[in-house]
């Protein structure tokens, strides 16, 4: 039987990798370095999934351009100092290759930079699982549909045969804007209520639930 969703487009941070907490801490430490007001955890989590420039602009809209550049540099310093140690969620390394063996085509659409995603793929050894990837520094940032639309165009797969899987409202709105179904996970950056408001197919609480859902419904 053909799969209902031939193409599975995964977000990275907070969906496959348990990095949301590290991102929050890196943002807060970068603000401390520049003697800026330190944003609360929830505010930091709200912008995860956006491209870095868009995320920091949304979080600190009054920041001068020169300070913004310094903040980006300090964020990268704090994040890149520990990104090699950030774990995947339990089951991810086992399930992704299995999805490929079952005939799904896998892709990534992420707010990470190309350099950041490449580092993550090298550290985790998962590069071989994905047919193609799109990053925030080479596309318009989520929730714009550009990443998904480019993936659909390159693969030739129709929107109704694709599924976006992510942990933020930005992911779900990107999917909607591209005319693609969305599957939300509530173990990353955004909570279940925020995700449910975007009307995904389901809101799941663990990656094991993602595995079960895909086996049953995809």
N, C-alpha and C positions, 0 to 999 in steps of 0.2 A: 504494500500500500504506500502511495506517495505521502510524504509528510505534509501536514497542513501548512507549516512554516518551514520552507526550504532554507531560508536565510535567518540566522540568529545574530543580531547586532548587540553586542554587550558594551555597556559602560565599563570603565576600569575601576577607578577609586570608589570604594564603598560598595561595589557590586561583586568584583572578583577579588580585590585586594582590600585587606582590613586597614585602610590608610586614613579614614576620616579623622580619627583622633590625632594622628600625627600632623595632618594638615592644619587642624585647629591650633595645635600647640605651636607650630611653625609660624602661623600668622600672628599669634599673640606675642611670641618672642621677638618677631621682627618689629612689631609696634613698640615693644619695650626698648629695643635697641635705639629707636629714633625718638624716644620720649613722647610717644603718641598715646592717646587714650586706648586702653586695651579692650577690644570688643569682647562681648560675652560669647560663650561657647555656641549658643543657639544662633547668634548673628553670623558667626564664622561658618557654621554648618549650612546656613541658608544659601551661601554663595558657592559651595562646593559643587563642582560640575561645570561651572562657567570657565572660560579661558582665564588665565591668571590676571591679565590686564583688566578684563571686564569684571572679574570677581573683586579685585581690590578697589576698583573704581566704585563699584556698587556698595562695598563695605565702608569706604572712607571717601565719600563723594567730594568733600571740600579740600582734599589733599592737593598741594601744589605739584606740578609736573615733575620738578626736580626731586621732591620728596617721594613721589610715587616710584621713580626709578630706583631710589635708594631702598625703598621698602621691598620692591621686587627682588633686589639683590640680597637683602637680609633674609627674606623668606626662603629664597633658594639655598642660601647658606645653611639655614636650620633644617630645611627638608632634605636636601641632598646629603647632609651629614649622617642621615639614618635610613634613607630609603632602601638601601640594600638589605636591611634587617626587617622590613615590613612583611608580614606573612600574608599569604593567600588565605581566603576563608576555607574552612575545612571542606574537603570534597572537590574543590575547584580543579586541582591538578589531575585528579582521577576522572572527573566527569567530562571536561572539555574534549580530551582525545576521544572519549567514547561517543560523544555527540557527533564528531567528525566521522567516526567509523559507521555510525548509524545513517549517514548520508546527509546530515545538515552541513551547510556552508556557514562558517563562523567569521564574524568581523568584529572590530572594535571601533566605537565612536566615543572619544574621550576629551575631556577638558584639559588633559595633560598636553604638554608640548611634545613635538616629535622626539626630541632628545630624551625627555622624561619617560615617554612610553618605551623607547628603545632600551633604556636602562632597565625598566621594569621587566620587559620581555626577556632580556638577557639574564637578569637575576633569577627569574622564575623558570626559565627554560620552556616557555609556552609559545614562542614565536611561531613554531611549526603548526600550531593549532588554527591560526587565523589566515584566511585567504587574503584579506586586505584590512587596512586600518586607516582611520582618519583622526587628526589631532587638531586642537584649537588654534595652533599657530599656522595652520595651512587651510583653514576653513573659517567661515563665520561661526561665532560661538553659539552653543545651545542657548535658548531653545529654537534658534533658527534651524531649519531642516537641512541645511547644506550638506552636512556630513552624511546623513542618511540618503539624501538624493544622489550624491556622488557615488555612494556604495551601490545603490540600486542601478544606476546607469552603468557602472563598470561591470556589474555581475549580470545585467540583463534580467534580473528577477523583478516580477511585478510587486507593487506595494502590498497587495493582499497576501502575498506569500512570504512576507518578512515580519519579524518581531523584534522590537527593541526591548532590552532587559536592562533596567537601571534602578538606582536608589534615590533619585531626586526628581522633584517636579520638573526640573529643566529637561531631564531625559524624557519624561512622559509627554511634555509639551512639544519637544522636538519630534517625537513620534507622531503626535497628532498633526503637527504642521506638515509632515511629510506624507500623511495619509496612511500611516503604518500603525499596527496594533502595538500596545505597550504592556509589558509585564513588570510590575513594581516590586521591589524588595525593601523591606522596612528595617533591615539590620545595618544600614549604612548611615548616610548623612541626614536624610529627611524622615520624619516620623510617618506612621501609618495614616493619620488623618490628612496630612499634607498630600500624601500620595493618592489616597482615595479620592480627593477632590479633583484629581486629573482624570478620573474614570478609566483606570487601567483594566485589563482583563481580570487581574487578581492582584492582591497585595500579600506577599509571602514573607515569612518571618525568619527563614534560614535558607542557606544554599541547598540543604537537603530537600527542602520544599520545592525549590526551583527544579532540582533533578526529578522529583516525583511529578511535578506539574508538566514538565516537558515530555516525560515518558508517556503521560496519559493524554495530553492535549495537543502536542506539537507534532 
